[in-house]
Amino acid sequence: MKTLISVNRLEYLSSLFNFITYKKSTAMFSRIDIEEKLTNLRDKRIEEQDLLNEIHQIFLENEKHRNEITSVLTGKPKSHENKLYFDLLDSSRIFHLTDIKEICITYRLRFLDAHFFKGEFPEEAISEIRYLENKHQTSLGDFKIVAPAKLLKLENADDPLLFAPMGNGYFYLIHKWGRDLNHFRKLLMWPYKNLDNLTFTVVFLSVLLTLLIPMHWFTQFPGIGNYIFLFMIILNGVGGMVLFYGISKGKNFNRDIWDNKYYNG
């Protein structure tokens, strides 16, 4: 009985092996259906083309969006309310108008509409705007920029800052680019901060020049009166040059020009 079962099993396995071998040989040597091959090739090509079209469409939409952002940056601002979700913002990039005003006064910078900037906005700044717009599902506008006055006329860039208003006197820093400001800029712009600083600078320079000029050039026995007289002459000269320069160039103090759009303000 056991021998009979073993024989039947062997016959079954042999028949199964022969069937599989036959199917493989039939598939291997069967004739090719050219219509089927052509159809498969076409379907594969259309799928690849659809993928390429989709990628191309994404690039076109990206380029269109970037061009729209550039137009907003370079065009005159329109009344626009930026709707940003506070929970999605980086709190370290939020600044109040009072802080921006103080830094502009200290370093003699301007805080103006972005379209006054005559250089080219970097691609990184446009990417940051696009990222914010997508993240907050909104469109941004009414951009502001902090930069030295000369950058609003020239193309070289020294540390411009691009802001978007948030309302209630708050602004969100979008991007910073260019070179950092010179470390001596604060000291160099200190006399222009207000009238008291300018007066002190003129007096200090006059005293310094009085001490540096050898008095024996003018008198063999100099006294305090001679120094006072020389100081007054130098003070008048330095003060006169400062006034002439300020009036002829139409210059004003930092506190009065930080948000002034006129170049000679």
Contacts in CASP RR format, 6 or more apart in sequence:
PFRMAT RR
TARGET T0000
AUTHOR 0000-0000-0000
METHOD contacts of the structure
MODEL  1
MKTLISVNRLEYLSSLFNFITYKKSTAMFSRIDIEEKLTNLRDKRIEEQD
LLNEIHQIFLENEKHRNEITSVLTGKPKSHENKLYFDLLDSSRIFHLTDI
KEICITYRLRFLDAHFFKGEFPEEAISEIRYLENKHQTSLGDFKIVAPAK
LLKLENADDPLLFAPMGNGYFYLIHKWGRDLNHFRKLLMWPYKNLDNLTF
TVVFLSVLLTLLIPMHWFTQFPGIGNYIFLFMIILNGVGGMVLFYGISKG
KNFNRDIWDNKYYNG
62 130 0 8 1.000
65 130 0 8 1.000
65 133 0 8 1.000
66 126 0 8 1.000
66 130 0 8 1.000
69 126 0 8 1.000
69 129 0 8 1.000
69 130 0 8 1.000
69 133 0 8 1.000
69 140 0 8 1.000
70 121 0 8 1.000
70 126 0 8 1.000
72 140 0 8 1.000
72 141 0 8 1.000
72 143 0 8 1.000
73 114 0 8 1.000
73 115 0 8 1.000
73 121 0 8 1.000
73 125 0 8 1.000
73 126 0 8 1.000
73 129 0 8 1.000
73 143 0 8 1.000
74 114 0 8 1.000
74 115 0 8 1.000
74 121 0 8 1.000
75 115 0 8 1.000
76 113 0 8 1.000
76 115 0 8 1.000
77 113 0 8 1.000
77 114 0 8 1.000
77 115 0 8 1.000
77 141 0 8 1.000
77 142 0 8 1.000
77 143 0 8 1.000
78 142 0 8 1.000
79 142 0 8 1.000
80 140 0 8 1.000
80 141 0 8 1.000
80 142 0 8 1.000
81 167 0 8 1.000
82 138 0 8 1.000
82 140 0 8 1.000
82 141 0 8 1.000
82 142 0 8 1.000
82 164 0 8 1.000
82 165 0 8 1.000
82 166 0 8 1.000
82 167 0 8 1.000
82 172 0 8 1.000
83 136 0 8 1.000
83 138 0 8 1.000
84 132 0 8 1.000
84 136 0 8 1.000
84 138 0 8 1.000
84 164 0 8 1.000
84 166 0 8 1.000
84 172 0 8 1.000
85 136 0 8 1.000
88 135 0 8 1.000
88 136 0 8 1.000
89 172 0 8 1.000
93 172 0 8 1.000
93 173 0 8 1.000
93 174 0 8 1.000
94 166 0 8 1.000
94 170 0 8 1.000
94 171 0 8 1.000
94 172 0 8 1.000
94 173 0 8 1.000
95 163 0 8 1.000
95 170 0 8 1.000
95 171 0 8 1.000
95 172 0 8 1.000
95 173 0 8 1.000
96 169 0 8 1.000
96 170 0 8 1.000
96 171 0 8 1.000
97 169 0 8 1.000
97 170 0 8 1.000
97 171 0 8 1.000
100 111 0 8 1.000
100 146 0 8 1.000
100 163 0 8 1.000
100 171 0 8 1.000
101 111 0 8 1.000
101 258 0 8 1.000
101 259 0 8 1.000
103 109 0 8 1.000
103 146 0 8 1.000
104 110 0 8 1.000
104 111 0 8 1.000
104 146 0 8 1.000
104 254 0 8 1.000
104 258 0 8 1.000
104 259 0 8 1.000
105 193 0 8 1.000
105 254 0 8 1.000
105 255 0 8 1.000
105 258 0 8 1.000
106 186 0 8 1.000
106 189 0 8 1.000
106 193 0 8 1.000
106 254 0 8 1.000
107 181 0 8 1.000
107 185 0 8 1.000
107 186 0 8 1.000
107 189 0 8 1.000
108 148 0 8 1.000
108 149 0 8 1.000
108 185 0 8 1.000
108 189 0 8 1.000
108 192 0 8 1.000
108 254 0 8 1.000
108 257 0 8 1.000
109 146 0 8 1.000
109 147 0 8 1.000
109 148 0 8 1.000
109 149 0 8 1.000
109 258 0 8 1.000
110 116 0 8 1.000
110 146 0 8 1.000
110 147 0 8 1.000
110 148 0 8 1.000
110 149 0 8 1.000
110 152 0 8 1.000
110 257 0 8 1.000
110 258 0 8 1.000
110 259 0 8 1.000
110 260 0 8 1.000
111 144 0 8 1.000
111 145 0 8 1.000
111 146 0 8 1.000
111 258 0 8 1.000
111 259 0 8 1.000
112 144 0 8 1.000
112 145 0 8 1.000
112 152 0 8 1.000
112 259 0 8 1.000
112 261 0 8 1.000
113 142 0 8 1.000
113 143 0 8 1.000
113 144 0 8 1.000
113 145 0 8 1.000
113 261 0 8 1.000
114 121 0 8 1.000
114 143 0 8 1.000
114 144 0 8 1.000
114 145 0 8 1.000
114 162 0 8 1.000
116 145 0 8 1.000
116 152 0 8 1.000
116 261 0 8 1.000
117 145 0 8 1.000
117 147 0 8 1.000
117 151 0 8 1.000
117 152 0 8 1.000
117 160 0 8 1.000
118 151 0 8 1.000
118 152 0 8 1.000
118 153 0 8 1.000
118 154 0 8 1.000
118 155 0 8 1.000
119 151 0 8 1.000
119 154 0 8 1.000
119 155 0 8 1.000
119 157 0 8 1.000
120 155 0 8 1.000
121 162 0 8 1.000
122 175 0 8 1.000
122 177 0 8 1.000
124 175 0 8 1.000
124 177 0 8 1.000
125 162 0 8 1.000
125 174 0 8 1.000
125 175 0 8 1.000
125 177 0 8 1.000
128 174 0 8 1.000
128 175 0 8 1.000
129 140 0 8 1.000
129 164 0 8 1.000
129 174 0 8 1.000
129 175 0 8 1.000
132 140 0 8 1.000
132 164 0 8 1.000
132 174 0 8 1.000
133 139 0 8 1.000
133 140 0 8 1.000
140 164 0 8 1.000
141 164 0 8 1.000
142 164 0 8 1.000
142 165 0 8 1.000
143 162 0 8 1.000
143 163 0 8 1.000
143 164 0 8 1.000
143 174 0 8 1.000
144 162 0 8 1.000
144 163 0 8 1.000
144 164 0 8 1.000
144 165 0 8 1.000
144 171 0 8 1.000
145 160 0 8 1.000
145 161 0 8 1.000
145 162 0 8 1.000
145 163 0 8 1.000
146 160 0 8 1.000
146 161 0 8 1.000
146 163 0 8 1.000
147 157 0 8 1.000
147 158 0 8 1.000
147 159 0 8 1.000
147 160 0 8 1.000
147 161 0 8 1.000
148 158 0 8 1.000
149 257 0 8 1.000
149 263 0 8 1.000
151 157 0 8 1.000
151 158 0 8 1.000
151 160 0 8 1.000
152 263 0 8 1.000
153 263 0 8 1.000
157 177 0 8 1.000
157 178 0 8 1.000
157 179 0 8 1.000
158 178 0 8 1.000
158 179 0 8 1.000
158 180 0 8 1.000
158 181 0 8 1.000
159 176 0 8 1.000
159 177 0 8 1.000
159 178 0 8 1.000
159 179 0 8 1.000
159 180 0 8 1.000
159 181 0 8 1.000
160 176 0 8 1.000
160 177 0 8 1.000
160 178 0 8 1.000
161 173 0 8 1.000
161 175 0 8 1.000
161 176 0 8 1.000
162 173 0 8 1.000
162 174 0 8 1.000
162 175 0 8 1.000
162 176 0 8 1.000
163 171 0 8 1.000
163 172 0 8 1.000
163 173 0 8 1.000
163 174 0 8 1.000
164 171 0 8 1.000
164 172 0 8 1.000
164 174 0 8 1.000
165 171 0 8 1.000
165 172 0 8 1.000
166 172 0 8 1.000
182 188 0 8 1.000
189 254 0 8 1.000
190 197 0 8 1.000
190 201 0 8 1.000
191 197 0 8 1.000
191 198 0 8 1.000
191 200 0 8 1.000
191 201 0 8 1.000
192 198 0 8 1.000
192 251 0 8 1.000
192 253 0 8 1.000
192 254 0 8 1.000
193 253 0 8 1.000
193 254 0 8 1.000
193 255 0 8 1.000
194 253 0 8 1.000
194 254 0 8 1.000
194 255 0 8 1.000
195 253 0 8 1.000
198 242 0 8 1.000
198 253 0 8 1.000
202 235 0 8 1.000
202 238 0 8 1.000
202 239 0 8 1.000
202 242 0 8 1.000
203 235 0 8 1.000
205 238 0 8 1.000
206 231 0 8 1.000
206 234 0 8 1.000
206 235 0 8 1.000
206 238 0 8 1.000
206 239 0 8 1.000
207 231 0 8 1.000
209 234 0 8 1.000
209 238 0 8 1.000
210 227 0 8 1.000
210 230 0 8 1.000
210 231 0 8 1.000
210 234 0 8 1.000
213 230 0 8 1.000
213 234 0 8 1.000
215 222 0 8 1.000
215 223 0 8 1.000
215 226 0 8 1.000
215 227 0 8 1.000
215 230 0 8 1.000
216 222 0 8 1.000
218 226 0 8 1.000
218 230 0 8 1.000
219 226 0 8 1.000
245 251 0 8 1.000
249 264 0 8 1.000
250 264 0 8 1.000
250 265 0 8 1.000
251 264 0 8 1.000
251 265 0 8 1.000
252 260 0 8 1.000
252 265 0 8 1.000
256 265 0 8 1.000
257 265 0 8 1.000
END
